[in-house]
Amino acid sequence: MRVRLGRRHRPTSGAGCGQGRVRPRLPCACGDLTQNEAGEWLIGYRFSMGQASKTPKEVLGGTSGALVVDAYTGYNAVTLPQGRVRVGCWAHCRRRFFDALATAPEALDFILELYPMDAQAREVDVVRTAAHRELRQLRSAPILAQLHT
């Protein structure tokens, strides 16, 4: 089971963006928990007011599989030492390459080559299926090998 966790900014006062103070990023556990009989993904959310590892432990403690998260250490409670495998997302990775444009301008080009695979999967309606995963693995390996060198 693959799970994505994220943290979101939340205004403490005011009706919209830019009004009032913004609280620190708060954990909001969300995950691809299961599929129903029609093959549709069921997604659950859990909001927490704090940044401790309490929420990730309550939601994912004792489970296994991949965990798509950023580098926030609050997730260590469910990934280290023998928990879920922490995997990154291209959005977070792309940010770091963007920051390094001055020294490695070609790095973003490699990442941009990965996105058409998902567009193709949407066109043939295979998103989040075994065929989508197979497409990603087949087409991304040569791109990532080039990026690695």
Secondary structure, DSSP 8 states (H G I E B T S, - for coil): --EEEEEE--BSSSSSTTSS-B---EEEEEEEEEE-TTS-EEEEEEE-SS-STHHHHHHHTT--SEEE--S-GGGHHHHTTTS-EEE--HHHHHHHHHHTTTT-TTHHHHHHHHHHHHHHHHHTT-TTSHHHHHHHHHHHHHHHHHHH-
